[in-house]
Amino acid sequence: MDQPLLELRGITKRFPGVLANDHIDLVVGKGEIHALLGENGSGKTTLMNVLYGLQQADEGEIHFEGKPLKTNSPGQAIDAGIGMVHQHFMLVQAFTVTENVILGMRSKREPLLGLAQAEAEVKALSEKYGLKVDPRAKIWQLSVGEQQRVEILKALHRRARLLILDEPTAVLTPQETEELSAILRSLAAEGRSIIFITHKLNEVMGISNKVTVLRAGRVIDTVETASTNQAALARMMVGREVVFEIDKTPAAPKEVVLQVEGLKAANQKKLPALRGLSLSVRAGEILGVAGVDGNGQHELAECIIGVRKAEGGRVLVCGQDIVGLSSRQVAQRGVGVIPADRQHQGLVLGLQLAENIMFGNFYCEPYSRRGFLQLGKIEEIAGRLIQEYDIRTPSSAVEVKNLSGGNQQKVVLARELSRSPKVIVAMLPTRGLDVGATEFVHRRILDARDRGAAVLLISTELEEILSLSDRIAVMYEGEIMGVVSGDAADVNELGLMMAGAKRLPEAS
Amino acid sequence: MTSLLKVLLSVDFGYASIRMASPLILAALGGIFSERAGVLSLGLEGMMLSGALAGFLGSFYSGSPWVGVVYAGLAGGAVAVIYAAACITFKANQVVAAVGLNILAQGITGLVFRGAFGITQDLHQAPAFQPVAIPVLSKIPVLGPMLFNHELLVYAAFLLLPVVVFVLYRTTWGLKLRSVGENPLAADTVGVNVTRMRYTGVVISGILAGIAGSLLSIAFINTFIENITAGRGFVAFAAVIFGKWTPIGVFLSALLFGAADALQLRIQALGLPIPYQLMLLFPYLLALIALVFSGRSQSPASLGSPYDKSGRS
């Protein structure tokens, strides 16, 4: 067998209180597409950051192309022939594609920039690999998929022999994911090696030749993709059997509780984000809103819960228009919210668990009387909810920043769901959670549905939408492209709608 | 009204506008380097003031205004190093650091000047630059005396504009400088040394601000008085913002603020029944109004925030 392109031996990386990487060995051959599979917090990204020189290992060695490699900075990794496409793109929004590609490189006409020549090179490179993108476009004008192509171009322009992609498909439509895997295959056919980090099993099976599974900072195993299956990989990743299908009784939808009609709103940049969006959710059903991030989902959720000003249209809760009401008034009408960013919107990290539990309700009984907090009562309620929602915490006086992500999300759920809301707006409710916590959150959302709540589930994870939703609406550029039944949903069709390429006639 | 119009159309007003604008142009174009690298240029005032004193002292003791200019650049650059260390290495709040620096510069320049010359009412004059008429061009009617009969540093301020445009937009160094002000993490991941680029940007702004200060003390009034800059560094800072961080925009803003300064002097001379303090206010008021209406959308995305690469996982 040929000499491997990359060999990691005994890489160990410690953070205060955490062993992120525990003596990790990894071998990647030439022309290989190697999946690095693991849950959030299993140490995948840390390992790649060590390889790329963003962080330094405490122990272990790296061999690249047969030679020992010491990467103290990304610059050294790039020089050695390693390129990385980060999960959060490392692009300068105000620059053009070409400027981003050549940033940090010596130009042929140093110290001059030689922009025209560079543009021609970028164009040639993008045509060669089918990475369609206009070299003169500014990054902020590009779609997320196009921005990812710019990142790959950056690595290729630096003659990367090893390309690392961190969760590359998290932001793509199913079709874009297909295009990406075709590009990756053609790069591998050329003899380049690819490591891609993921927690999605179907992608591992679809794209990779080999897969290494990490759990809690350790390598569980490295196997040929062809000789394994999703269930076996899931078991290795989680450490126990995983139920893929959440068992879900058919919905029993009743009257319409949440109705959005012709909603218009602008985003932070004052550009139109919602363009006359309409949808309705009945009591006892989950309406999943699918779509690529940045198509107005945040604005939709914010308009409903009263933290963003609608510029037109109506939002009816049980027939009453709530546009223009304050977030407190909206909550009083029975709208509960699981925000996209629990650390900034859902919780106050520096406050105690019990204090977070009473948010939004602290002004009324039983939490306070005549303006004074009823500490005993608060303590009692918090204690009950800790039990009920299985929040792992030493006490209700712990500051929530010290809880794990899963337990933080349980605090949010406990607060919002214990009020028995009529409408639940859940945005990316399982983002960053491990498999166990994800199952818990899904279970609770289904329970709320069965209790008769109308659930608006907004997620960019198509699998989550598919497994929970009774009906699925696809959102694209601030509009609903179509609504399909949850059972009859076809991934390809959803993908086309997510990309704006298809619109169902009776879109409502 | 007619007298005001007469002022506006006079050769003398054009000449004075260019003269008053040139220190603003130097300092504000320098400020672009700092701001584009992501560091607030609110410290321009202190850097200018230090340059004004150092330029005066250099010229006074050496007998050559050229030595003065070199001292001024060095002093401005040195003050900038202190500011850069606070903002970049120690990640201090940049507004607080700049305000502190400006107050410190005011105190120290006053102290050094009194230490050197004592508390006197005597006028200490240093050798100063003299206007240099450019052959042929200065003979053009109207434009000649307006544009081509200035001190060399004034010409330098105007010639700096194309240099800044070229460096920022046509060199790899310029691209790197702009990238660390927009997205330092992205720049870091492609091997750009963020700390070094930011230091360099701030120090360049300090050197140019120092020279801008010396323009006041050894080209225009030929002496140093305490707080000689009188807020011109802040006006230059305003010009950077009002000019939307582009060299040409900043240049035109500085020119506008300089003209406002020249105008208020002329109006004072008209002897209108308006308190002169009100007229003195005019350029600052204009800067304030300009800032209120300029918005802030085009600022470098990472302006004012220190780059912290640790703590990421």
Contacts between the chains, C-beta under 8 A, distances in Angstrom:
chain1	res1	chain2	res2	distance
A	15	B	313	7.1
A	20	B	313	7.3
A	45	B	313	6.8
A	46	B	313	6.1
A	49	B	312	8.0
A	49	B	313	7.6
A	52	B	189	7.8
A	54	B	189	7.1
A	54	B	309	7.7
A	54	B	312	7.5
A	73	B	191	6.8
A	74	B	188	6.6
A	74	B	189	4.7
A	74	B	190	6.8
A	74	B	191	5.8
A	75	B	190	7.7
A	75	B	191	2.9
A	78	B	190	6.8
A	78	B	191	5.7
A	79	B	191	7.8
A	84	B	189	7.2
A	86	B	189	7.0
A	89	B	186	7.9
A	90	B	183	7.2
A	90	B	185	6.2
A	90	B	186	3.8
A	90	B	189	4.5
A	90	B	190	7.3
A	91	B	183	7.1
A	91	B	186	5.8
A	92	B	178	7.8
A	92	B	179	5.2
A	92	B	182	4.5
A	92	B	183	4.7
A	92	B	186	5.5
A	92	B	187	7.5
A	93	B	182	6.9
A	93	B	183	7.0
A	93	B	301	6.5
A	94	B	178	7.9
A	94	B	182	5.3
A	94	B	300	7.9
A	94	B	301	6.7
A	95	B	175	7.8
A	95	B	178	7.6
A	95	B	179	7.0
A	95	B	182	7.1
A	99	B	175	6.1
A	100	B	186	7.8
A	102	B	172	7.7
A	102	B	175	7.3
A	103	B	175	5.9
A	103	B	176	6.9
A	103	B	179	5.3
A	103	B	186	7.7
A	103	B	187	6.7
A	103	B	190	5.4
A	103	B	192	6.9
A	104	B	176	6.8
A	104	B	179	7.8
A	104	B	187	6.8
A	104	B	190	3.6
A	104	B	191	4.7
A	104	B	192	4.7
A	105	B	172	7.7
A	105	B	190	7.6
A	106	B	172	7.0
A	107	B	172	5.1
A	110	B	172	6.3
A	111	B	171	4.9
A	111	B	172	5.9
A	111	B	173	6.0
A	112	B	170	6.0
A	112	B	171	6.0
A	112	B	172	7.5
A	113	B	169	7.6
A	113	B	170	5.4
A	113	B	171	5.7
A	113	B	172	5.6
A	113	B	174	7.2
A	113	B	175	6.1
A	115	B	170	7.9
A	154	B	190	7.1
